[in-house]
């Protein structure tokens, strides 16, 4: 092998915040947020003792990982650097991320790569997703996706095709869809909600005051509320769910006001978790909420009428989602 060939064969490591070339032919920003270069972003914060992330391992974890790779699926478990990936995968639960691993938006809390996929879609994804659920023998699967503002319908038809394919192959499997906001287009929401779901979710992410700069400018607090409200009105039999990250600078009263907003539109399930800064280019953590305060929010949420409130430092929107209807905070102490 000549020297040039040797150089081409050496894998190129792309740092967080830099451009990366995707196999589909377009570029993206690694981890979603551009590097600030000479601005010297603050180092990652020291985590309190109550936040303990275990290194993922175990036989079931390895099986799920192998299956995901073999079927060319992206999982939010990997892309979002979820701290619960080992626990959930060993329990046989995974969250599949549809429509690729490049998002058209750049929320300042999220580590998914950002770019313009230029209409690219994997047309084999519905069949691959259905086969993966069958191989993993799942009774409950969470589907989520990147935002795809480059598509005319935001990917709603593709999303629904994946749900239908899963239900056709695995009729006993309950499906939860954690979707984009589809720019608030009600017909797109109906397309997904009518595809055979048990749970429809769209994350409000944070309190009204902090929606910007936390979320991409194309997202909004009221737009998410309108999506959730329409989903519940269109299909009252479908459970509606949303999630908030805490520690971005919100006050406890603002969290309570958000819960009131959600109950006013009949949202059934809400989850609360601690925001953890994925890279130095992302928003810093403003506070670490104590486990005791998470329990306070859970009790207050239940008193407000939510069917379930899953609340804890390491909770994420799809954390042990298959247990949410047990009404026991998915086993959290």
HELIX and SHEET records of a PDB file:
HELIX    1   1 UNK A    3  UNK A    9  1                                   7    
HELIX    2   2 UNK A   37  UNK A   39  5                                   3    
HELIX    3   3 UNK A   59  UNK A   70  1                                  12    
HELIX    4   4 UNK A   76  UNK A   79  1                                   4    
HELIX    5   5 UNK A   85  UNK A   90  1                                   6    
HELIX    6   6 UNK A  125  UNK A  136  1                                  12    
HELIX    7   7 UNK A  156  UNK A  169  1                                  14    
HELIX    8   8 UNK A  182  UNK A  184  5                                   3    
HELIX    9   9 UNK A  186  UNK A  193  1                                   8    
HELIX   10  10 UNK A  208  UNK A  210  5                                   3    
HELIX   11  11 UNK A  211  UNK A  214  1                                   4    
HELIX   12  12 UNK A  221  UNK A  234  1                                  14    
HELIX   13  13 UNK A  252  UNK A  264  1                                  13    
HELIX   14  14 UNK A  291  UNK A  304  1                                  14    
HELIX   15  15 UNK A  321  UNK A  326  5                                   6    
HELIX   16  16 UNK A  329  UNK A  331  5                                   3    
SHEET    1   A 4 UNK A  19  UNK A  21  0                                        
SHEET    2   A 4 UNK A  27  UNK A  29 -1                                        
SHEET    3   A 4 UNK A 113  UNK A 115 -1                                        
SHEET    4   A 4 UNK A 102  UNK A 103  1                                        
SHEET    1   B 8 UNK A  74  UNK A  75  0                                        
SHEET    2   B 8 UNK A  95  UNK A  98 -1                                        
SHEET    3   B 8 UNK A 140  UNK A 145  1                                        
SHEET    4   B 8 UNK A 174  UNK A 178  1                                        
SHEET    5   B 8 UNK A 199  UNK A 201  1                                        
SHEET    6   B 8 UNK A 239  UNK A 246  1                                        
SHEET    7   B 8 UNK A 269  UNK A 274  1                                        
SHEET    8   B 8 UNK A 308  UNK A 311  1                                        
END                                                                             
